[in-house]
Amino acid sequence: MIPLVRPFPPPLDRLHAWCQGDGVTHLDGRPVEDILDLYYYTPEDGNLRLDLSREDGTAVSLELDPGDLDQVTACFAPLEFKTCACDCVFCFVDQNPAGMREPIYVKDEDYRFSFLYGNYITLTSLGKRGLARIKEQRMSPLYVSVHATDIDVRTRMLGIKRRMDVVAILRDLCEAGIEIHTQVVLCPGWNDGAILEKTFRELLELAAPPEDDAAPFSPISPRGHGYEAGEETLPTRGGVRSLAVVPVGLSAHRKGLTKLDPATPEIAAMAIEQVAAWQAEAQQRVGYGFVYLSDEFYLLADRPFPPTESYDGFWQVDNAIGLTPRLRDAWAEELSWAAEDGDAPALPLTVLTGELAARAWRREFTPVLEAAGVPPVQVHGIENTFYGHTVTVAGLLSGADLKRGLAALPAEPLQRVVLSPRVFNADGLTLDGLTFEEVTADQPHPVEVGEEDGFIDFWSRLR
């Protein structure tokens, strides 16, 4: 049943008042579990019939034009995600400090959210029913945390009791036409070296080559996930489309957890060499690179990024796979257009961000800006005292650390300060629950939350 949290809007409110606890149970006689069922089973022609259960146990029906479905679904409670039963040795949720908001400690493991938003799942809680539904409703693409295809290694890393063959499940999904993007969180001594090579090779076996010499599957969304709204026909090719390798993140709050070693510059350099060879092999076999390293490896090892075309469709840009070179090249092009239009940025900026992003700024972005002759940008990397100095990404900066970074700036002259958009969640809160107003209070500088893809346009609008 799909619970209602607000009344239907006029003129769909002809079923009297609705209360919390009422819900939709069937569509044209078929039981429905959630909103995805409604959209999947809605007929293309003719009206649909919704069966609803009142809180007092009475049942009523409503005939509805499919064009009104969006108005109805806006009245439903949000999807509640299924939680993860794994006890992964590297799970970052377990590394959070005490005293944070309750949602911070929730681990999600929901194939619906993988389909809708690109969330990674392990498939350990999928079950036969979930597997059948994915295949029937063509929930594609999915994003799967593999970590290792070796059954023993994966079982230990995920902290599960049931041995499961993730390759067999992936093969079943691929044969049903589901496209899958995978990831490995690289934990030195656990799933690197020969285990990582085995993972690459077994997943490459599930990678279908492009059809009819066409380009490999490329996502429509600029964020690397999903398809264009209103697209009438979706790709039908199933297969593992990409493998992302990201380094393990280790916070200062690992008391009582499994000892893990961080990725060092030496390990990063070794991974870069391995993956470069594997990409050349994949190019020969399936027509594109297939396996990609996160930006952190290249920054940690101080190695140049591959050319942007080697990232193919930028499938996993939200996983920091190719984000830095993608932004670097996009900003260079946008600066050229802005100069032609007489709309180039006119104000100097001060950027406060994580230490890893600051390294990317100085190495990749600043030379592009200097070549374009725009006003200077000062970049300050903020040490993460909330999670510990080993956590360097901007998205894990706390409000308290941001406040500290702002307070460290000299009061004069005034600077136009820009914060990373990744430090605030959808509710406008930092990880430690501070609002933008609380972060920026009691300091003299005007502060903005920047953009990534539209950074040059954002900068040009500042006056």
C-alpha positions in Angstrom: 0.0 0.0 0.0 1.1 3.6 -0.8 0.2 5.9 2.1 -1.2 9.3 1.6 0.1 12.3 3.5 -2.1 15.1 2.0 -5.5 15.3 0.3 -5.9 15.0 -3.4 -6.0 18.4 -5.1 -9.3 19.6 -6.8 -11.0 18.2 -8.7 -9.5 14.9 -7.7 -10.7 15.4 -4.1 -14.2 14.1 -4.8 -13.5 11.1 -2.6 -14.0 13.2 0.5 -11.2 14.1 3.0 -8.2 11.9 3.3 -6.3 11.3 6.5 -2.8 10.0 7.3 -3.0 6.3 7.2 -5.2 6.1 4.1 -3.5 4.6 1.1 -3.6 3.3 -2.5 -3.7 -0.5 -2.5 -4.4 -1.5 -6.2 -4.1 -0.2 -9.7 -6.6 -1.9 -12.1 -6.9 -4.8 -9.6 -3.1 -5.3 -9.3 -1.5 -4.8 -5.9 0.9 -1.8 -5.7 3.9 -1.5 -3.4 5.1 2.0 -4.2 5.0 4.8 -6.8 7.2 2.9 -9.2 4.5 0.3 -9.5 1.9 3.0 -10.4 4.0 4.4 -13.2 5.0 1.0 -14.5 1.5 -0.5 -14.6 -0.5 2.6 -15.7 -2.1 1.8 -19.0 -1.1 3.7 -22.1 -4.7 4.1 -23.3 -7.9 4.7 -21.3 -8.4 5.6 -17.7 -7.0 3.7 -14.7 -8.7 2.6 -11.5 -7.2 3.1 -8.1 -8.4 1.2 -5.2 -8.0 3.0 -1.9 -8.2 1.9 1.7 -9.5 4.3 4.3 -8.0 4.4 7.7 -11.2 3.1 9.2 -10.9 0.0 6.9 -13.5 0.9 4.2 -12.5 0.6 0.6 -13.3 2.9 -2.3 -12.3 3.2 -6.0 -11.3 6.2 -8.1 -11.2 6.3 -11.9 -8.4 8.5 -13.1 -7.0 9.9 -16.3 -3.3 8.9 -16.6 -2.5 12.5 -17.2 -3.5 13.3 -13.6 -1.2 10.7 -12.1 1.5 13.2 -11.2 -1.0 15.2 -9.2 -1.9 12.1 -7.3 1.6 10.9 -6.6 2.5 14.3 -5.1 0.1 13.4 -2.3 2.0 10.2 -1.3 4.5 9.8 1.4 8.1 9.7 0.2 9.7 6.3 -0.5 11.3 4.9 2.6 14.5 3.1 1.7 15.4 -0.3 2.8 18.4 -0.5 5.1 21.7 -2.4 4.7 22.4 -5.5 6.7 26.1 -5.6 5.8 28.9 -4.8 8.2 31.5 -3.7 5.7 35.0 -3.3 7.1 35.3 0.1 5.3 31.8 1.5 5.8 32.0 5.2 6.3 28.7 5.4 8.2 30.4 3.4 11.0 33.2 6.1 11.1 30.9 9.0 11.9 31.4 10.8 15.3 28.7 10.6 17.9 26.0 13.3 18.3 25.1 13.8 14.6 21.6 13.9 13.1 19.9 10.5 13.1 19.8 10.1 9.3 23.6 10.4 9.1 23.8 6.9 10.7 21.3 5.1 8.4 22.8 2.7 5.8 20.6 2.4 2.7 20.5 -0.7 0.5 17.5 -0.2 -1.8 17.5 -1.2 -5.5 14.8 1.4 -6.2 17.0 4.2 -5.1 19.9 2.8 -7.1 17.6 3.0 -10.2 16.2 6.4 -9.4 19.2 8.3 -8.0 22.3 6.2 -8.7 22.8 5.0 -5.1 25.2 2.1 -4.8 23.8 -1.2 -3.5 25.6 -4.5 -2.7 22.7 -6.8 -3.8 23.0 -8.7 -0.6 19.4 -7.9 0.5 17.8 -8.1 -3.0 16.1 -11.5 -2.7 14.2 -13.3 -5.4 11.3 -10.9 -5.4 13.4 -7.9 -5.8 15.4 -9.5 -8.6 12.2 -10.5 -10.4 10.9 -6.9 -10.1 14.0 -5.3 -11.4 13.9 -7.5 -14.5 10.1 -7.2 -15.1 10.1 -3.4 -14.7 13.4 -2.8 -16.4 15.0 -0.8 -13.6 18.0 0.2 -15.6 20.7 1.4 -15.0 21.6 0.1 -11.6 24.7 0.9 -9.5 26.3 -2.0 -7.7 29.1 -2.1 -5.1 31.1 -5.1 -6.0 34.4 -4.5 -4.1 35.6 -8.0 -5.1 34.3 -10.8 -7.3 36.2 -13.3 -5.2 33.5 -14.8 -3.0 35.7 -15.3 0.1 37.2 -11.8 -0.1 33.8 -10.2 -0.7 32.2 -12.1 2.1 34.8 -10.9 4.6 34.8 -7.3 3.3 31.0 -7.1 3.5 30.9 -8.8 6.9 28.1 -11.1 5.9 27.5 -14.8 6.8 25.9 -16.0 3.6 28.3 -16.6 0.7 26.9 -15.2 -2.5 28.3 -15.1 -6.0 27.8 -11.5 -7.1 29.0 -12.4 -10.6 26.1 -14.8 -11.0 23.6 -12.2 -10.0 25.1 -9.6 -12.2 25.1 -12.0 -15.1 21.4 -12.8 -14.5 20.6 -9.0 -14.6 22.7 -8.4 -17.7 21.0 -11.2 -19.6 17.6 -9.5 -18.7 18.8 -6.3 -20.4 19.8 -4.4 -17.3 22.7 -2.0 -17.5 25.0 -1.9 -14.5 27.7 0.4 -13.3 29.9 -1.1 -10.6 32.4 0.2 -8.1 35.3 -1.1 -6.0 36.3 0.6 -2.7 40.0 -0.2 -2.8 41.3 -1.3 0.6 45.1 -2.0 0.5 45.8 -5.6 1.5 42.2 -6.7 1.0 41.0 -6.3 -2.6 44.0 -4.8 -4.5 46.6 -6.6 -6.6 45.6 -9.9 -7.9 42.1 -9.7 -6.3 41.5 -6.4 -8.1 42.7 -7.9 -11.4 40.3 -10.8 -11.0 37.5 -8.4 -10.3 38.3 -6.4 -13.5 38.5 -9.5 -15.7 35.3 -11.1 -14.4 33.3 -7.9 -14.8 34.8 -7.3 -18.2 33.4 -10.6 -19.3 29.9 -9.2 -18.6 30.6 -6.0 -20.6 28.6 -6.1 -23.9 30.3 -4.3 -26.8 28.5 -1.4 -28.5 26.0 -2.5 -31.1 26.5 -1.9 -34.8 29.7 0.0 -34.2 27.8 2.7 -32.4 29.3 4.7 -29.5 29.1 3.0 -26.1 26.1 3.7 -23.9 26.3 7.2 -22.7 24.0 8.7 -20.0 21.9 11.7 -21.0 22.0 13.5 -17.6 24.9 15.9 -17.1 25.4 14.4 -13.7 26.1 11.0 -15.2 22.9 9.2 -14.3 19.5 8.3 -15.9 17.9 9.2 -19.1 16.3 12.2 -20.8 12.8 13.0 -19.6 10.2 11.9 -22.1 12.6 9.6 -23.9 10.3 7.1 -25.7 12.7 4.2 -26.2 15.4 3.3 -23.7 18.5 1.4 -24.6 17.9 -2.4 -24.5 21.5 -3.6 -24.2 22.3 -5.2 -20.9 25.7 -5.5 -19.4 28.2 -4.1 -17.0 29.0 -0.7 -18.5 31.7 0.6 -16.1 33.9 -0.2 -13.2 34.9 2.6 -10.8 37.8 2.2 -8.4 37.9 4.6 -5.5 40.2 4.7 -2.5 39.0 3.7 1.0 38.1 6.7 3.2 39.3 6.5 6.8 38.2 8.9 9.5 39.6 9.5 12.9 36.6 7.7 14.5 37.5 4.1 13.9 37.6 2.9 17.5 36.8 -0.8 17.6 36.7 -1.2 13.8 38.8 -3.4 11.6 42.3 -1.9 11.0 42.7 -0.7 7.5 45.6 1.0 5.7 45.0 4.2 3.6 45.9 4.5 -0.1 49.4 6.0 -0.2 51.0 7.9 -3.2 52.8 4.6 -4.0 49.6 2.6 -4.1 47.9 5.3 -6.1 50.8 5.2 -8.7 50.6 1.4 -8.9 46.8 1.6 -9.5 47.2 4.2 -12.2 49.6 1.9 -14.1 47.4 -1.2 -13.6 44.3 0.6 -14.8 46.0 2.2 -17.8 46.9 -1.3 -19.1 43.4 -2.7 -18.4 41.8 0.2 -20.2 43.9 -0.5 -23.3 42.8 -4.2 -23.1 39.1 -3.2 -22.6 39.4 -0.8 -25.6 40.4 -3.7 -27.8 37.7 -6.0 -26.5 34.6 -3.8 -26.0 35.4 -0.5 -27.7 35.9 1.7 -24.6 37.9 2.0 -21.4 35.4 0.3 -19.1 37.5 0.7 -15.8 38.2 4.2 -14.3 40.0 5.5 -11.3 38.7 8.3 -9.1 40.4 11.7 -9.3 42.0 11.2 -5.9 44.4 8.6 -7.3 45.9 11.1 -9.8 46.0 13.9 -7.2 47.5 11.7 -4.5 50.2 10.3 -6.9 50.7 13.7 -8.5 50.2 12.1 -11.9 48.5 13.8 -14.9 44.8 13.0 -15.6 44.0 11.0 -18.7 42.4 13.0 -21.5 38.7 13.7 -21.0 37.7 11.5 -24.0 39.2 8.5 -22.2 36.4 8.8 -19.6 33.9 7.8 -22.3 30.4 8.8 -21.1 31.5 10.2 -17.7 29.2 7.6 -16.3 30.3 7.9 -12.7 31.1 11.6 -12.4 29.2 11.8 -9.1 31.6 9.2 -7.8 34.5 11.7 -8.5 35.5 9.7 -11.6 36.8 12.3 -14.0 35.1 15.3 -12.3 38.3 17.4 -12.1 39.4 17.1 -15.8 35.8 17.4 -16.9 35.3 20.7 -15.0 38.8 22.0 -16.1 38.0 21.6 -19.8 34.4 22.8 -19.4 35.6 26.0 -17.6 38.3 26.7 -20.2 35.6 26.5 -23.0 33.1 28.6 -21.0 35.8 31.2 -20.3 36.4 31.5 -24.1 32.7 32.0 -24.8 32.4 34.6 -22.0 35.3 36.5 -23.4 33.7 36.6 -26.8 30.4 37.8 -25.3 32.1 40.4 -23.2 30.8 38.7 -20.1 34.0 37.5 -18.5 34.3 37.3 -14.6 35.2 40.7 -13.2 35.7 40.0 -9.4 38.6 38.3 -7.6 37.5 35.4 -5.5 38.5 33.5 -2.4 37.6 29.8 -2.5 37.3 27.7 0.7 37.2 24.0 0.1 38.6 20.7 1.2 42.3 20.0 1.0 41.9 17.5 -2.0 39.8 20.0 -4.0 42.3 22.8 -3.2 45.1 20.6 -4.7 42.9 20.2 -7.8 42.4 23.9 -8.0 46.0 24.7 -7.8 47.1 22.0 -10.2 44.3 21.9 -12.8 42.0 24.9 -12.5 44.3 27.9 -11.6 46.4 27.5 -14.8 43.2 27.6 -16.9 42.0 30.7 -15.1 45.4 32.4 -15.4 45.6 31.7 -19.1 42.2 33.3 -19.6 43.4 36.5 -17.9 40.5 36.6 -15.4 40.8 38.1 -11.9 42.9 36.0 -9.4 41.4 33.3 -7.3 42.9 32.5 -3.9 42.2 28.9 -2.8 42.3 27.8 0.8 42.2 24.2 1.7 40.5 23.6 5.1 41.8 20.8 7.3 39.0 18.5 8.4 39.1 18.4 12.2 35.6 16.9 12.3 36.6 13.6 10.7 40.3 13.9 10.9 43.1 15.0 8.7 43.0 11.9 6.5 39.5 13.0 5.2 40.2 15.6 2.5 37.1 15.8 0.3 35.0 19.0 0.2 31.7 17.2 0.7 32.8 16.0 4.2 33.7 19.4 5.6 31.7 20.3 8.7 30.1 23.6 9.4 32.5 24.1 12.3 35.5 23.6 10.1 34.0 26.1 7.5 33.5 28.6 10.3 37.1 28.1 11.4 38.3 28.6 7.8 36.3 31.8 7.5 37.5 33.2 10.8 41.1 32.6 9.7 40.7 35.1 6.8 42.0 38.6 7.5 39.2 41.0 8.2 40.6 43.5 5.6 40.4 43.9 2.7 37.0 42.4 2.2 37.0 39.3 0.0 34.2 37.6 -2.0 34.3 34.1 -0.5 32.9 31.1 -2.3 32.1 27.7 -0.6 31.7 24.4 -2.3 28.1 23.4 -3.1 28.9 20.0 -1.7 29.1 21.1 1.9 25.3 21.6 2.2 22.7 18.9 1.8 19.3 19.2 0.2 17.9 20.7 3.4 20.7 23.3 3.4 22.5 21.8 6.4 26.1 20.8 6.9 27.1 17.4 8.3 27.0 18.8 11.8 23.6 20.5 11.3 24.6 24.1 10.6 22.7 26.3 8.2 24.4 28.7 5.7 23.5 31.6 8.0 25.0 29.9 11.0 28.2 29.1 9.1 28.7 32.7 7.8 27.6 34.6 10.9 29.9 37.0 12.7 32.4 37.5 9.9 32.8 40.5 7.6 33.2 38.9 4.1 30.3 38.4 1.7 30.0 34.6 1.2 28.4 32.7 -1.7 27.7 29.0 -2.3 29.3 28.3 -5.7 28.4 26.0 -8.5 30.4 23.3 -10.3 29.1 22.8 -13.9 28.0 26.5 -14.1 30.9 28.0 -12.2 32.1 30.5 -14.8 28.5 31.8 -15.4 28.1 32.0 -11.6 31.3 34.0 -11.3 30.4 36.3 -14.1 27.1 37.2 -12.4 28.8 38.3 -9.2 29.0 42.1 -8.9 
